[in-house]
Amino acid sequence: MVYPPKTLVVGRCSRCGRRLYAFEDRYVCKKMNYVFCDVCARKLQYRCPDAITPLELV
């Protein structure tokens, strides 16, 4: 029996709930500890919605 390889899921997007993998770009708000995918970060104009601080690329 063949098992599929395990994916390296780091977490989920705080806005849309999409799975974030280790090889993808993700954005973090250091102040509020939110993690966003690249699509949601672009929609938020790379700013944290609560703290109004810029998001950092991880």
N, CA, C and O atoms as a CHARMM CRD file, in Angstrom:
* protein
*
  232
    1    1 MET  N      0.83400  -1.16700   0.00000 PROA 1      0.00000
    2    1 MET  CA     0.00000   0.00000   0.00000 PROA 1      0.00000
    3    1 MET  C      0.89200   1.24700   0.00000 PROA 1      0.00000
    4    1 MET  O      1.89200   1.31000   0.71500 PROA 1      0.00000
    5    2 VAL  N      0.51800   2.21600  -0.79800 PROA 2      0.00000
    6    2 VAL  CA     1.29900   3.44400  -0.92900 PROA 2      0.00000
    7    2 VAL  C      0.60500   4.55000  -0.14400 PROA 2      0.00000
    8    2 VAL  O     -0.59400   4.78700  -0.29400 PROA 2      0.00000
    9    3 TYR  N      1.38200   5.21400   0.68800 PROA 3      0.00000
   10    3 TYR  CA     0.85600   6.32500   1.45800 PROA 3      0.00000
   11    3 TYR  C      1.29500   7.63700   0.80500 PROA 3      0.00000
   12    3 TYR  O      2.43800   7.75100   0.36300 PROA 3      0.00000
   13    4 PRO  N      0.40600   8.62000   0.74100 PROA 4      0.00000
   14    4 PRO  CA     0.81000   9.91300   0.18100 PROA 4      0.00000
   15    4 PRO  C      1.77100  10.61200   1.13800 PROA 4      0.00000
   16    4 PRO  O      1.67200  10.42900   2.35100 PROA 4      0.00000
   17    5 PRO  N      2.69000  11.40300   0.61400 PROA 5      0.00000
   18    5 PRO  CA     3.62000  12.11300   1.50900 PROA 5      0.00000
   19    5 PRO  C      2.87400  13.14400   2.35700 PROA 5      0.00000
   20    5 PRO  O      1.90800  13.75900   1.90600 PROA 5      0.00000
   21    6 LYS  N      3.33900  13.31600   3.58000 PROA 6      0.00000
   22    6 LYS  CA     2.71300  14.28900   4.47000 PROA 6      0.00000
   23    6 LYS  C      3.11300  15.69200   4.05100 PROA 6      0.00000
   24    6 LYS  O      4.27700  15.95200   3.74700 PROA 6      0.00000
   25    7 THR  N      2.15600  16.58200   4.03700 PROA 7      0.00000
   26    7 THR  CA     2.42700  17.96400   3.70100 PROA 7      0.00000
   27    7 THR  C      2.88000  18.70700   4.95400 PROA 7      0.00000
   28    7 THR  O      2.49500  18.36400   6.07200 PROA 7      0.00000
   29    8 LEU  N      3.67500  19.69200   4.75100 PROA 8      0.00000
   30    8 LEU  CA     4.18400  20.48200   5.87200 PROA 8      0.00000
   31    8 LEU  C      3.28600  21.69100   6.08300 PROA 8      0.00000
   32    8 LEU  O      3.58700  22.79000   5.61700 PROA 8      0.00000
   33    9 VAL  N      2.18800  21.48100   6.78600 PROA 9      0.00000
   34    9 VAL  CA     1.24000  22.55400   7.07600 PROA 9      0.00000
   35    9 VAL  C      1.74800  23.31600   8.29200 PROA 9      0.00000
   36    9 VAL  O      1.95900  22.74000   9.36000 PROA 9      0.00000
   37   10 VAL  N      1.94100  24.61100   8.11500 PROA 10     0.00000
   38   10 VAL  CA     2.45100  25.45700   9.19100 PROA 10     0.00000
   39   10 VAL  C      1.30300  25.99400  10.04300 PROA 10     0.00000
   40   10 VAL  O      1.43900  26.12600  11.25900 PROA 10     0.00000
   41   11 GLY  N      0.19000  26.30000   9.41400 PROA 11     0.00000
   42   11 GLY  CA    -0.95700  26.84700  10.13500 PROA 11     0.00000
   43   11 GLY  C     -2.05600  27.20900   9.16800 PROA 11     0.00000
   44   11 GLY  O     -2.10300  26.69700   8.04900 PROA 11     0.00000
   45   12 ARG  N     -2.93800  28.08600   9.59300 PROA 12     0.00000
   46   12 ARG  CA    -4.03900  28.54900   8.75300 PROA 12     0.00000
   47   12 ARG  C     -4.07900  30.07000   8.74400 PROA 12     0.00000
   48   12 ARG  O     -3.63700  30.73400   9.68200 PROA 12     0.00000
   49   13 CYS  N     -4.62200  30.59600   7.65600 PROA 13     0.00000
   50   13 CYS  CA    -4.77000  32.04500   7.51400 PROA 13     0.00000
   51   13 CYS  C     -5.80300  32.52500   8.52600 PROA 13     0.00000
   52   13 CYS  O     -6.84700  31.89600   8.70000 PROA 13     0.00000
   53   14 SER  N     -5.51700  33.62800   9.18500 PROA 14     0.00000
   54   14 SER  CA    -6.42300  34.16400  10.19900 PROA 14     0.00000
   55   14 SER  C     -7.67500  34.77000   9.58600 PROA 14     0.00000
   56   14 SER  O     -8.68100  34.93100  10.27700 PROA 14     0.00000
   57   15 ARG  N     -7.63400  35.10800   8.30700 PROA 15     0.00000
   58   15 ARG  CA    -8.76600  35.76500   7.66600 PROA 15     0.00000
   59   15 ARG  C     -9.66200  34.78900   6.92200 PROA 15     0.00000
   60   15 ARG  O    -10.87800  34.80300   7.11300 PROA 15     0.00000
   61   16 CYS  N     -9.07700  33.93100   6.06800 PROA 16     0.00000
   62   16 CYS  CA    -9.89200  33.04500   5.22900 PROA 16     0.00000
   63   16 CYS  C     -9.83300  31.58200   5.65200 PROA 16     0.00000
   64   16 CYS  O    -10.66700  30.79200   5.21200 PROA 16     0.00000
   65   17 GLY  N     -8.88100  31.20100   6.48400 PROA 17     0.00000
   66   17 GLY  CA    -8.79300  29.83500   6.95500 PROA 17     0.00000
   67   17 GLY  C     -8.05800  28.88100   6.03600 PROA 17     0.00000
   68   17 GLY  O     -8.07700  27.67000   6.25800 PROA 17     0.00000
   69   18 ARG  N     -7.41200  29.40500   5.01100 PROA 18     0.00000
   70   18 ARG  CA    -6.68400  28.55900   4.06500 PROA 18     0.00000
   71   18 ARG  C     -5.44900  27.96600   4.73400 PROA 18     0.00000
   72   18 ARG  O     -4.81900  28.61600   5.56900 PROA 18     0.00000
   73   19 ARG  N     -5.10400  26.73700   4.37000 PROA 19     0.00000
   74   19 ARG  CA    -3.90600  26.09800   4.92500 PROA 19     0.00000
   75   19 ARG  C     -2.65600  26.79600   4.40000 PROA 19     0.00000
   76   19 ARG  O     -2.56700  27.13200   3.21900 PROA 19     0.00000
   77   20 LEU  N     -1.70200  27.00700   5.28600 PROA 20     0.00000
   78   20 LEU  CA    -0.43400  27.62500   4.91300 PROA 20     0.00000
   79   20 LEU  C      0.65100  26.56800   5.00800 PROA 20     0.00000
   80   20 LEU  O      0.85300  25.96300   6.06100 PROA 20     0.00000
   81   21 TYR  N      1.34400  26.35000   3.90700 PROA 21     0.00000
   82   21 TYR  CA     2.38800  25.34300   3.83400 PROA 21     0.00000
   83   21 TYR  C      3.75500  25.98800   4.04500 PROA 21     0.00000
   84   21 TYR  O      3.89400  27.20600   3.93900 PROA 21     0.00000
   85   22 ALA  N      4.75100  25.17600   4.34100 PROA 22     0.00000
   86   22 ALA  CA     6.08700  25.67000   4.67300 PROA 22     0.00000
   87   22 ALA  C      6.75700  26.36900   3.49400 PROA 22     0.00000
   88   22 ALA  O      7.56900  27.26900   3.70600 PROA 22     0.00000
   89   23 PHE  N      6.44300  25.98500   2.26700 PROA 23     0.00000
   90   23 PHE  CA     7.11800  26.54600   1.09900 PROA 23     0.00000
   91   23 PHE  C      6.41800  27.77700   0.54100 PROA 23     0.00000
   92   23 PHE  O      6.92500  28.37500  -0.40800 PROA 23     0.00000
   93   24 GLU  N      5.27900  28.17800   1.08700 PROA 24     0.00000
   94   24 GLU  CA     4.53800  29.32800   0.58900 PROA 24     0.00000
   95   24 GLU  C      4.91100  30.59600   1.36000 PROA 24     0.00000
   96   24 GLU  O      5.41600  30.53800   2.48100 PROA 24     0.00000
   97   25 ASP  N      4.64800  31.73600   0.72800 PROA 25     0.00000
   98   25 ASP  CA     4.82500  33.01200   1.41900 PROA 25     0.00000
   99   25 ASP  C      3.66800  33.22300   2.38700 PROA 25     0.00000
  100   25 ASP  O      2.51400  32.93900   2.06400 PROA 25     0.00000
  101   26 ARG  N      3.98600  33.71800   3.56900 PROA 26     0.00000
  102   26 ARG  CA     2.95000  34.05500   4.53500 PROA 26     0.00000
  103   26 ARG  C      3.36900  35.34400   5.23300 PROA 26     0.00000
  104   26 ARG  O      4.55600  35.64200   5.36100 PROA 26     0.00000
  105   27 TYR  N      2.39000  36.08700   5.67300 PROA 27     0.00000
  106   27 TYR  CA     2.62500  37.38600   6.28300 PROA 27     0.00000
  107   27 TYR  C      2.15600  37.35000   7.72400 PROA 27     0.00000
  108   27 TYR  O      1.11400  36.77400   8.03400 PROA 27     0.00000
  109   28 VAL  N      2.93500  37.97200   8.60700 PROA 28     0.00000
  110   28 VAL  CA     2.67500  37.91200  10.04500 PROA 28     0.00000
  111   28 VAL  C      2.57000  39.32500  10.59900 PROA 28     0.00000
  112   28 VAL  O      3.35600  40.20300  10.24300 PROA 28     0.00000
  113   29 CYS  N      1.59300  39.53300  11.47300 PROA 29     0.00000
  114   29 CYS  CA     1.50900  40.75200  12.26700 PROA 29     0.00000
  115   29 CYS  C      2.16500  40.43700  13.60400 PROA 29     0.00000
  116   29 CYS  O      1.63400  39.64300  14.38000 PROA 29     0.00000
  117   30 LYS  N      3.29600  41.03900  13.87800 PROA 30     0.00000
  118   30 LYS  CA     4.04700  40.75000  15.10300 PROA 30     0.00000
  119   30 LYS  C      3.31300  41.20900  16.35700 PROA 30     0.00000
  120   30 LYS  O      3.44400  40.59700  17.41700 PROA 30     0.00000
  121   31 LYS  N      2.54600  42.27700  16.23700 PROA 31     0.00000
  122   31 LYS  CA     1.87400  42.83100  17.40700 PROA 31     0.00000
  123   31 LYS  C      0.67700  41.97800  17.84800 PROA 31     0.00000
  124   31 LYS  O      0.50200  41.72800  19.04100 PROA 31     0.00000
  125   32 MET  N     -0.14400  41.53100  16.89200 PROA 32     0.00000
  126   32 MET  CA    -1.35900  40.79100  17.21000 PROA 32     0.00000
  127   32 MET  C     -1.23400  39.28300  16.97500 PROA 32     0.00000
  128   32 MET  O     -2.17600  38.54100  17.25400 PROA 32     0.00000
  129   33 ASN  N     -0.08600  38.81700  16.46500 PROA 33     0.00000
  130   33 ASN  CA     0.17400  37.40400  16.19000 PROA 33     0.00000
  131   33 ASN  C     -0.81500  36.79800  15.19600 PROA 33     0.00000
  132   33 ASN  O     -1.22800  35.65000  15.35700 PROA 33     0.00000
  133   34 TYR  N     -1.19500  37.55900  14.17200 PROA 34     0.00000
  134   34 TYR  CA    -2.02800  37.05600  13.09000 PROA 34     0.00000
  135   34 TYR  C     -1.13500  36.57200  11.96000 PROA 34     0.00000
  136   34 TYR  O     -0.05300  37.11400  11.73500 PROA 34     0.00000
  137   35 VAL  N     -1.59700  35.54600  11.25100 PROA 35     0.00000
  138   35 VAL  CA    -0.88600  35.02100  10.09300 PROA 35     0.00000
  139   35 VAL  C     -1.84500  35.08600   8.91400 PROA 35     0.00000
  140   35 VAL  O     -2.98900  34.64200   9.01500 PROA 35     0.00000
  141   36 PHE  N     -1.37800  35.64300   7.78300 PROA 36     0.00000
  142   36 PHE  CA    -2.22200  35.80800   6.60000 PROA 36     0.00000
  143   36 PHE  C     -1.56200  35.16000   5.38900 PROA 36     0.00000
  144   36 PHE  O     -0.33600  35.13800   5.27900 PROA 36     0.00000
  145   37 CYS  N     -2.38400  34.63000   4.47800 PROA 37     0.00000
  146   37 CYS  CA    -1.86800  34.11400   3.21700 PROA 37     0.00000
  147   37 CYS  C     -1.57500  35.29600   2.29500 PROA 37     0.00000
  148   37 CYS  O     -1.91000  36.43600   2.61800 PROA 37     0.00000
  149   38 ASP  N     -0.95500  35.02800   1.15700 PROA 38     0.00000
  150   38 ASP  CA    -0.56800  36.11800   0.26200 PROA 38     0.00000
  151   38 ASP  C     -1.76800  36.82200  -0.35000 PROA 38     0.00000
  152   38 ASP  O     -1.70000  38.02400  -0.60800 PROA 38     0.00000
  153   39 VAL  N     -2.85900  36.11700  -0.58900 PROA 39     0.00000
  154   39 VAL  CA    -4.05600  36.72200  -1.17100 PROA 39     0.00000
  155   39 VAL  C     -4.71300  37.68200  -0.18000 PROA 39     0.00000
  156   39 VAL  O     -5.06800  38.80400  -0.54100 PROA 39     0.00000
  157   40 CYS  N     -4.87200  37.24600   1.05200 PROA 40     0.00000
  158   40 CYS  CA    -5.49200  38.09800   2.07100 PROA 40     0.00000
  159   40 CYS  C     -4.60500  39.29200   2.42400 PROA 40     0.00000
  160   40 CYS  O     -5.11200  40.38200   2.68800 PROA 40     0.00000
  161   41 ALA  N     -3.29200  39.09700   2.42900 PROA 41     0.00000
  162   41 ALA  CA    -2.38200  40.20700   2.71100 PROA 41     0.00000
  163   41 ALA  C     -2.49100  41.27800   1.62700 PROA 41     0.00000
  164   41 ALA  O     -2.44200  42.47300   1.91800 PROA 41     0.00000
  165   42 ARG  N     -2.63900  40.84400   0.38100 PROA 42     0.00000
  166   42 ARG  CA    -2.79900  41.80300  -0.71800 PROA 42     0.00000
  167   42 ARG  C     -4.11900  42.54700  -0.58400 PROA 42     0.00000
  168   42 ARG  O     -4.17700  43.75100  -0.83100 PROA 42     0.00000
  169   43 LYS  N     -5.18900  41.84000  -0.19200 PROA 43     0.00000
  170   43 LYS  CA    -6.49200  42.48400  -0.01700 PROA 43     0.00000
  171   43 LYS  C     -6.47900  43.47500   1.14100 PROA 43     0.00000
  172   43 LYS  O     -7.18700  44.48200   1.10900 PROA 43     0.00000
  173   44 LEU  N     -5.67300  43.19100   2.16200 PROA 44     0.00000
  174   44 LEU  CA    -5.54400  44.09600   3.30400 PROA 44     0.00000
  175   44 LEU  C     -4.50400  45.18400   3.07000 PROA 44     0.00000
  176   44 LEU  O     -4.23300  45.98600   3.96300 PROA 44     0.00000
  177   45 GLN  N     -3.92000  45.21600   1.87100 PROA 45     0.00000
  178   45 GLN  CA    -2.88400  46.17900   1.48300 PROA 45     0.00000
  179   45 GLN  C     -1.67400  46.08500   2.40100 PROA 45     0.00000
  180   45 GLN  O     -1.04500  47.09300   2.72100 PROA 45     0.00000
  181   46 TYR  N     -1.35100  44.85800   2.82400 PROA 46     0.00000
  182   46 TYR  CA    -0.17300  44.55100   3.63500 PROA 46     0.00000
  183   46 TYR  C     -0.14400  45.30800   4.95500 PROA 46     0.00000
  184   46 TYR  O      0.91700  45.70200   5.44000 PROA 46     0.00000
  185   47 ARG  N     -1.33600  45.50700   5.53100 PROA 47     0.00000
  186   47 ARG  CA    -1.48100  46.13700   6.84700 PROA 47     0.00000
  187   47 ARG  C     -2.32700  45.23800   7.72700 PROA 47     0.00000
  188   47 ARG  O     -3.28300  44.62500   7.25200 PROA 47     0.00000
  189   48 CYS  N     -1.98700  45.15300   8.99500 PROA 48     0.00000
  190   48 CYS  CA    -2.76800  44.37900   9.95200 PROA 48     0.00000
  191   48 CYS  C     -4.09100  45.11000  10.20700 PROA 48     0.00000
  192   48 CYS  O     -4.07600  46.31500  10.45700 PROA 48     0.00000
  193   49 PRO  N     -5.22900  44.41900  10.15100 PROA 49     0.00000
  194   49 PRO  CA    -6.51200  45.11700  10.29500 PROA 49     0.00000
  195   49 PRO  C     -6.75400  45.68400  11.70100 PROA 49     0.00000
  196   49 PRO  O     -7.45800  46.68500  11.83500 PROA 49     0.00000
  197   50 ASP  N     -6.19800  45.07900  12.73700 PROA 50     0.00000
  198   50 ASP  CA    -6.44700  45.55700  14.09400 PROA 50     0.00000
  199   50 ASP  C     -5.42300  46.58500  14.56000 PROA 50     0.00000
  200   50 ASP  O     -5.78100  47.58900  15.17700 PROA 50     0.00000
  201   51 ALA  N     -4.16800  46.33900  14.26900 PROA 51     0.00000
  202   51 ALA  CA    -3.11100  47.18000  14.81400 PROA 51     0.00000
  203   51 ALA  C     -2.64200  48.26100  13.84200 PROA 51     0.00000
  204   51 ALA  O     -1.91000  49.16400  14.24800 PROA 51     0.00000
  205   52 ILE  N     -3.03300  48.19600  12.59500 PROA 52     0.00000
  206   52 ILE  CA    -2.62500  49.14500  11.55300 PROA 52     0.00000
  207   52 ILE  C     -1.10100  49.18300  11.42400 PROA 52     0.00000
  208   52 ILE  O     -0.54100  50.22700  11.09100 PROA 52     0.00000
  209   53 THR  N     -0.44000  48.08900  11.67500 PROA 53     0.00000
  210   53 THR  CA     0.99800  47.98400  11.49800 PROA 53     0.00000
  211   53 THR  C      1.26900  47.21100  10.22000 PROA 53     0.00000
  212   53 THR  O      0.42900  46.41200   9.80700 PROA 53     0.00000
  213   54 PRO  N      2.40700  47.42100   9.58200 PROA 54     0.00000
  214   54 PRO  CA     2.70900  46.67700   8.35100 PROA 54     0.00000
  215   54 PRO  C      2.96200  45.20100   8.63600 PROA 54     0.00000
  216   54 PRO  O      3.52400  44.84000   9.67000 PROA 54     0.00000
  217   55 LEU  N      2.53800  44.35600   7.69900 PROA 55     0.00000
  218   55 LEU  CA     2.75200  42.91900   7.81700 PROA 55     0.00000
  219   55 LEU  C      4.16500  42.57700   7.37200 PROA 55     0.00000
  220   55 LEU  O      4.71500  43.21000   6.47100 PROA 55     0.00000
  221   56 GLU  N      4.74500  41.57000   8.01400 PROA 56     0.00000
  222   56 GLU  CA     6.10600  41.15100   7.68100 PROA 56     0.00000
  223   56 GLU  C      6.06300  39.82000   6.94700 PROA 56     0.00000
  224   56 GLU  O      5.33000  38.91300   7.34200 PROA 56     0.00000
  225   57 LEU  N      6.83800  39.70000   5.89200 PROA 57     0.00000
  226   57 LEU  CA     6.92900  38.47400   5.10800 PROA 57     0.00000
  227   57 LEU  C      7.78500  37.45800   5.83400 PROA 57     0.00000
  228   57 LEU  O      8.88800  37.77000   6.28300 PROA 57     0.00000
  229   58 VAL  N      7.27000  36.23300   5.94800 PROA 58     0.00000
  230   58 VAL  CA     8.01200  35.15800   6.61200 PROA 58     0.00000
  231   58 VAL  C      8.40400  34.14800   5.56700 PROA 58     0.00000
  232   58 VAL  O      9.04200  33.14400   5.88700 PROA 58     0.00000
